[in-house]
Amino acid sequence: MKYIKSVLLVAVLVFGVVATRCEAATIAIVPLVNAVEFNTKGDEQVPNTIFYNEAMGILKKSPGYALVDNARLRHAVEEELTFGKLPTKEQMLKVSKRSKVDILVAAMLTNYGRKPVQKSVHEVNMQMDVKARVVSYNRLTGKFESRNYVDDRIYDATLESRYDLVQESWGRLVRRMFSNIVKVRDR
């Protein structure tokens, strides 16, 4: 009798672990669309790298998500999406169905820089000019969302020489994007 109880306990634990793993929503990230002109390919790769690193960091911390990148997804993206444009709801629906992905996320970087702002006659501050547009489609709920993310903070120009505040700002926006996407699914 004790043996049967032990076997049943192990079976329940194994089933619980397997059932939990089956509930993970698959999420895919479409390559970042840069609507910003950069001087070099290296400059253009920085926002892309920040985008993927920050997105993966948020998704790894969020249980219940499995990040997908496979040949079926790449093929669906190449077939259905227009290069250099954010996808529409219909396009996201088609890619999601063809690739069997639950949540699809696409982002477009529209501004990436800073501009001077006159504080007084003798002082100049800088204003962040980082903007992005994000669309996401959740096949589980049928919900399509489009959001704009903007960072237009004004900061002291003396900080410019020590930090790359534009890169930090972009990373912060990406973390906010993916945190919102994770929270939306949990509701």
CORFEN-V698780 format. One record per residue. N is the residue number from 0. PHI is phi as a letter, one per 20 degrees, with the letter a starting at -180 (NA if undefined). NEAR is the number of other C-alpha atoms within 8 Angstrom. Layout:
# CORFEN-V698780
{{N:PHI:NEAR} {N:PHI:NEAR}}
This chain:
# CORFEN-V698780
{{0:NA:4} {1:f:5} {2:f:6} {3:f:7} {4:f:8} {5:f:8} {6:f:8} {7:f:8} {8:f:8} {9:f:8} {10:f:8} {11:f:8} {12:f:8} {13:f:8} {14:f:8} {15:f:8} {16:f:8} {17:f:8} {18:f:8} {19:f:8} {20:f:8} {21:f:6} {22:e:7} {23:f:10} {24:e:9} {25:e:11} {26:c:13} {27:c:11} {28:d:7} {29:f:9} {30:g:6} {31:f:10} {32:e:12} {33:e:10} {34:e:9} {35:d:8} {36:e:5} {37:d:7} {38:f:6} {39:c:6} {40:f:7} {41:f:6} {42:f:9} {43:f:11} {44:f:8} {45:f:8} {46:f:10} {47:f:9} {48:f:8} {49:f:11} {50:g:12} {51:f:8} {52:f:8} {53:f:11} {54:f:11} {55:f:9} {56:f:8} {57:f:11} {58:f:13} {59:f:8} {60:f:6} {61:d:8} {62:f:7} {63:n:8} {64:c:11} {65:c:9} {66:f:9} {67:d:9} {68:b:7} {69:c:6} {70:f:6} {71:f:8} {72:f:12} {73:f:9} {74:f:8} {75:f:12} {76:f:10} {77:f:8} {78:f:6} {79:e:9} {80:e:9} {81:e:8} {82:f:5} {83:n:7} {84:c:8} {85:f:10} {86:f:11} {87:e:6} {88:f:8} {89:f:7} {90:f:10} {91:f:12} {92:f:10} {93:f:10} {94:f:12} {95:f:13} {96:f:9} {97:f:9} {98:e:9} {99:l:6} {100:d:12} {101:f:11} {102:c:14} {103:c:14} {104:c:12} {105:c:14} {106:c:13} {107:c:13} {108:e:13} {109:d:11} {110:c:10} {111:b:11} {112:r:8} {113:b:10} {114:b:8} {115:f:8} {116:c:9} {117:f:8} {118:e:8} {119:b:6} {120:f:5} {121:d:5} {122:d:7} {123:c:11} {124:d:12} {125:d:12} {126:d:12} {127:f:14} {128:c:12} {129:d:15} {130:c:12} {131:b:12} {132:c:12} {133:c:14} {134:c:13} {135:c:13} {136:c:14} {137:d:12} {138:f:12} {139:f:6} {140:d:5} {141:m:7} {142:e:7} {143:d:9} {144:c:8} {145:c:8} {146:c:7} {147:d:8} {148:c:10} {149:c:9} {150:c:10} {151:c:8} {152:f:6} {153:d:9} {154:c:9} {155:f:9} {156:f:8} {157:f:5} {158:f:8} {159:g:9} {160:f:6} {161:e:5} {162:c:6} {163:e:8} {164:f:7} {165:f:11} {166:f:9} {167:f:8} {168:f:11} {169:f:13} {170:f:11} {171:f:8} {172:f:11} {173:f:11} {174:f:11} {175:f:8} {176:g:10} {177:f:11} {178:f:9} {179:f:8} {180:f:9} {181:f:10} {182:f:8} {183:f:7} {184:f:7} {185:f:5} {186:f:4}}
